[in-house]
Amino acid sequence: MLDYIIVGLGLSGISLCERLEENGLSYKVFEGGTQQASVVAAGLINPVILKRFTLAWQADKQLEIAIPFYRKIEEKLQVRLFYPRKIYRRFNSAEEQNNWFSAADKPVLSKFLNTDLKQKLNPCIESDFGFGEVLHTGTVDTELMISEYGNHLKKQNVISFENFDHQALKIEEDHVDYNGLKARNIIFCEGFGLKKNPYFNYLPLNGNKGEYIIIYSEELQMQEIVKSSVFIIPMGNNLYRVGATYNNGDNTPETTESAREELTRKITALFNCKFDVVDQVAGIRPASKDRRPLAGQHPEYKNLYCCNGFGSRGMLIAPMLSEEMLHLMEKGKALPGEFDLARFTKKHYSV
């Protein structure tokens, strides 16, 4: 009998695999190619909400765990995943400059906001009010991490690349049985796919469609990440990721012309150099109504767990939450209330 079955190999599933391996626990993963939100994620490690100059929820604690965590995965997979990168916020007014300095005076933000502003960053990007640098930032190559981690699990024969059939799951008192495969527990890391999970579909998981475009520009020659009306993230070879859009009224996986036009319009207003749009990608971000993760134990079946709903800051949240999940599942230590799906558990739900 295995210790765990994990359904889904996005950020959540990979983080949980790591925690199980650290503790010598056996598992098998089922992944049917449903983790599009993780695959298309920008991979930003950014502790600051740059619209309001506030610290993201528990970001200081998450940052301490996240970077060493991804470094460890790099070492295991023998691929480069984490890149320390500078992020600059373009100011649109003198008021934004003042708000930056006010935020930097706060103890929780002082170590993340550089008060030495940069007046010019790139000749292709105009700004009358300069740029502020966010410290302790970087990116993770999420697409490469998911691909290489899948290969790592394939070599160990602990992953099946197939859709999980919830109807085939049998729940016993002390274990679960999935087509003859027995495990003490099962963890669902299905992202927005949790909406179709008969055991956890009562949870208020919302879909937020995000799209980005990839542009090619020989003139831009930019190494830094810039946040203005959009994020501009260098990818190398004169390619840049630009996005993303937010649409909570569309849960289809296809890219849209309206998103392409919106992003092209914003980048045109920002740049004074030539560029071409060469690609476009869409994904559905899973998020709860209070913008906190949905994680924890099923209210009736004690060997069923889920770990989902990271929203747009999954790179920071996943390493910390997977650690908390392990403590819950193996030691019975309750999750922090902000994480725990119990905050949404209904007295009457269907399974």
C-alpha positions in Angstrom: 0.0 0.0 0.0 1.2 3.5 -0.9 1.2 6.4 1.5 -0.4 8.8 -1.0 -2.0 9.3 -4.4 -1.6 12.7 -5.9 -3.9 14.0 -8.6 -2.3 16.8 -10.6 1.2 17.8 -11.3 1.1 21.6 -11.3 2.8 23.8 -8.7 0.8 22.2 -5.9 1.4 18.6 -6.9 5.2 19.2 -7.4 5.5 20.9 -4.0 3.7 18.0 -2.3 5.8 15.4 -4.1 8.9 17.2 -2.7 7.6 17.2 0.8 6.7 13.5 0.6 10.1 12.6 -0.7 11.8 14.6 2.0 10.0 12.4 4.5 10.5 9.1 2.8 6.8 8.7 2.0 5.6 6.7 -1.1 3.2 8.1 -3.7 2.0 7.9 -7.2 0.9 10.8 -9.4 -1.9 11.0 -11.9 -1.6 13.8 -14.4 -3.9 14.2 -17.4 -2.5 17.5 -18.9 -5.0 19.7 -17.0 -2.4 22.0 -15.3 -2.6 24.7 -17.9 -2.6 27.5 -15.3 0.7 26.3 -13.9 2.2 25.7 -17.3 1.4 29.3 -18.5 2.3 31.0 -15.2 4.8 33.8 -15.4 6.8 32.2 -12.5 7.3 35.5 -10.7 8.8 35.6 -7.3 7.5 39.0 -6.2 6.5 39.8 -2.6 4.9 43.2 -3.3 1.5 44.1 -4.8 2.7 46.7 -7.2 -0.7 48.3 -7.9 -1.0 49.5 -4.3 2.6 49.1 -2.9 1.6 46.7 -0.2 3.1 43.4 0.9 1.4 40.4 -0.5 -0.3 38.1 2.1 2.4 36.4 4.2 4.9 37.1 1.4 7.9 37.6 3.7 7.4 34.2 5.3 6.7 32.6 1.9 9.8 34.1 0.4 12.1 32.6 3.0 10.8 29.2 2.1 10.3 29.5 -1.6 13.8 30.3 -3.0 15.7 27.6 -1.2 12.9 25.2 -2.2 13.3 25.9 -5.9 17.0 25.8 -5.6 16.7 22.3 -4.2 14.5 21.2 -7.1 17.1 22.6 -9.5 19.8 20.5 -7.9 17.6 17.4 -8.0 16.6 17.8 -11.7 20.0 19.3 -12.8 18.4 22.1 -14.7 18.3 25.9 -14.2 14.9 27.0 -13.0 15.3 30.0 -10.7 16.7 33.3 -12.0 17.2 36.3 -9.7 15.7 39.2 -11.7 15.2 42.8 -11.0 11.6 44.1 -11.1 11.0 47.8 -11.7 7.7 49.6 -11.2 7.2 52.4 -13.7 5.6 55.4 -12.0 2.8 57.3 -13.8 2.7 60.3 -11.5 4.4 62.2 -8.8 1.7 60.9 -6.4 2.9 57.3 -7.2 6.4 58.3 -6.4 5.3 59.7 -3.0 3.2 56.5 -2.3 6.3 54.4 -3.0 8.4 56.4 -0.5 5.6 56.2 2.1 5.3 52.4 1.7 9.1 52.0 1.9 9.0 53.7 5.4 6.9 50.8 6.7 8.9 48.1 8.5 7.3 45.2 6.6 8.1 46.8 3.2 11.4 48.6 3.8 13.6 45.6 2.8 11.6 45.1 -0.4 11.4 48.7 -1.9 14.5 50.5 -3.0 14.2 54.2 -2.4 17.0 55.0 -4.8 14.8 55.6 -7.8 16.0 55.1 -11.4 15.1 57.9 -13.7 15.9 56.1 -17.0 15.7 52.4 -17.5 15.5 51.7 -21.2 15.4 54.1 -24.1 12.4 52.3 -25.5 10.3 53.0 -22.4 9.3 56.5 -21.6 8.7 57.7 -18.1 8.6 61.2 -16.7 8.5 60.0 -13.1 11.1 57.2 -13.2 11.1 53.6 -11.8 11.2 52.0 -8.4 13.1 48.7 -7.9 11.6 45.8 -5.9 14.2 43.8 -4.1 14.6 40.0 -3.5 12.7 39.1 -6.7 13.1 36.6 -9.5 11.4 34.1 -11.8 11.0 30.4 -12.0 10.8 28.6 -15.4 7.5 26.9 -14.5 7.0 25.2 -17.9 10.5 23.6 -17.7 10.0 22.6 -14.0 6.7 20.8 -14.7 8.1 19.1 -17.7 11.4 18.0 -16.1 9.7 17.0 -12.9 7.3 14.8 -14.9 10.3 13.1 -16.5 11.9 12.7 -13.1 8.8 10.9 -11.8 8.5 8.8 -15.0 12.0 7.5 -14.5 10.9 6.3 -11.0 7.7 4.8 -12.4 5.6 6.8 -10.0 3.4 8.8 -12.5 0.6 7.9 -14.9 -0.1 10.5 -17.6 -3.8 9.9 -17.7 -7.0 11.6 -16.6 -8.2 10.6 -13.1 -11.6 8.9 -13.0 -13.2 10.1 -9.8 -16.0 7.5 -10.2 -13.4 4.7 -9.9 -12.2 5.8 -6.5 -13.3 3.6 -3.6 -13.0 5.1 -0.1 -12.5 2.7 2.8 -12.1 3.4 6.5 -8.3 3.3 6.5 -7.3 3.7 2.8 -8.5 4.5 -0.7 -8.6 2.2 -3.7 -8.2 3.4 -7.2 -8.5 0.6 -9.8 -6.6 -1.7 -7.5 -4.0 0.8 -6.4 -4.3 1.3 -2.6 -3.0 4.3 -0.6 -3.5 5.6 2.9 -4.6 9.0 1.5 -5.3 10.9 -1.7 -4.6 14.5 -2.4 -6.3 16.4 -5.2 -4.2 19.2 -6.8 -6.4 19.7 -9.8 -6.4 23.5 -10.1 -9.6 24.8 -11.7 -10.4 21.1 -12.4 -11.5 20.8 -8.8 -14.9 22.2 -10.0 -15.5 18.7 -11.5 -14.4 16.8 -8.5 -17.5 15.2 -6.8 -15.8 15.3 -3.4 -14.7 19.0 -3.3 -16.9 20.7 -5.9 -18.9 22.4 -3.1 -15.9 24.7 -2.4 -16.2 28.2 -3.9 -13.5 27.9 -6.4 -13.6 30.5 -9.1 -11.9 30.7 -12.5 -10.0 33.7 -13.5 -8.8 33.5 -17.1 -5.4 35.0 -17.8 -3.9 35.6 -21.2 -0.5 36.9 -22.2 1.2 37.6 -25.5 4.8 37.0 -26.5 6.4 39.8 -28.5 9.6 40.0 -30.5 11.7 43.2 -30.5 15.3 43.6 -31.6 15.3 47.3 -30.4 14.1 46.7 -26.8 17.2 45.0 -25.5 15.9 44.8 -21.9 17.1 42.5 -19.2 14.9 43.7 -16.3 11.2 42.9 -15.6 9.0 46.0 -15.8 5.6 46.5 -14.3 3.4 49.3 -15.7 -0.1 48.7 -17.0 1.3 45.2 -17.8 4.2 43.1 -16.8 7.0 42.8 -19.4 9.3 39.8 -18.7 12.4 39.1 -20.8 12.6 35.5 -22.2 15.9 35.8 -24.1 16.5 35.9 -27.8 14.6 39.2 -28.1 11.4 37.7 -26.9 9.3 39.2 -24.1 6.2 37.9 -22.2 3.6 40.6 -21.9 0.5 40.3 -19.6 -1.6 39.3 -18.2 -5.3 39.9 -18.5 -7.9 39.0 -15.9 -11.3 37.8 -16.9 -13.5 36.0 -14.3 -16.4 35.7 -16.8 -14.7 33.4 -19.2 -13.5 29.9 -18.3 -12.8 28.6 -21.8 -9.2 27.6 -22.5 -8.9 29.3 -25.9 -7.1 32.6 -26.5 -9.2 35.6 -27.5 -8.8 38.4 -29.9 -10.0 40.9 -27.3 -7.2 40.0 -24.9 -4.6 40.2 -27.7 -5.9 43.7 -28.7 -5.9 44.9 -25.0 -2.3 43.8 -24.4 -1.1 45.1 -27.8 -2.8 48.5 -27.1 -1.1 48.8 -23.7 2.3 47.8 -24.9 2.0 50.2 -27.8 1.3 53.1 -25.4 4.3 52.1 -23.3 6.9 51.5 -26.0 8.5 53.8 -28.6 10.2 50.9 -30.5 9.0 48.3 -33.0 7.7 44.9 -31.9 5.8 42.0 -33.3 3.3 39.7 -31.5 4.5 36.2 -32.2 2.4 34.1 -29.8 -0.5 34.1 -27.3 -1.3 31.8 -24.4 -4.3 31.4 -22.1 -4.9 29.6 -18.8 -7.5 29.5 -16.0 -6.2 30.6 -12.6 -8.0 28.8 -9.7 -8.9 31.2 -6.9 -11.3 31.3 -4.0 -13.6 34.2 -3.3 -11.4 35.4 -0.4 -8.2 35.0 -2.5 -6.8 32.5 -0.1 -5.8 28.9 -1.0 -8.3 26.1 -0.6 -6.5 23.3 1.2 -7.2 20.7 3.9 -9.1 17.6 4.8 -12.5 16.5 3.5 -15.1 17.1 6.2 -16.4 13.5 6.0 -13.8 11.4 4.4 -10.7 11.8 6.5 -8.3 10.2 3.9 -9.2 12.7 1.2 -7.4 16.1 0.9 -7.1 18.9 -1.5 -4.6 21.7 -2.1 -5.7 24.2 -4.7 -6.7 27.8 -5.3 -3.4 29.6 -5.3 -4.5 32.4 -7.7 -1.7 34.5 -9.3 0.9 34.1 -6.5 1.3 30.3 -6.6 5.1 30.4 -6.9 5.3 32.0 -3.4 2.5 30.1 -1.8 3.1 26.5 -2.9 6.3 25.7 -1.0 5.0 27.0 2.3 1.5 25.5 2.0 2.9 22.1 1.0 4.9 22.1 4.3 1.7 22.9 6.2 -0.2 20.2 4.4 2.4 17.6 5.4 2.1 18.6 9.0 -1.7 18.2 8.8 -1.6 14.8 7.0 1.2 13.2 9.0 1.0 14.9 12.4 -2.6 16.0 12.6 -1.5 19.6 13.0 -4.3 21.9 11.9 -3.8 24.3 9.0 -3.8 28.0 9.6 -7.4 29.2 9.3 -6.6 31.4 6.3 -5.7 28.2 4.3 -8.1 25.7 5.7 -11.0 24.8 3.4 -13.1 24.3 6.6 -13.9 28.0 6.5 -16.2 27.1 3.5 -17.4 23.7 4.6 -21.2 23.5 4.4 -23.4 21.5 6.7 -25.0 20.0 3.6 -23.0 19.1 0.5 -23.1 16.5 -2.2 -20.5 13.9 -2.9 
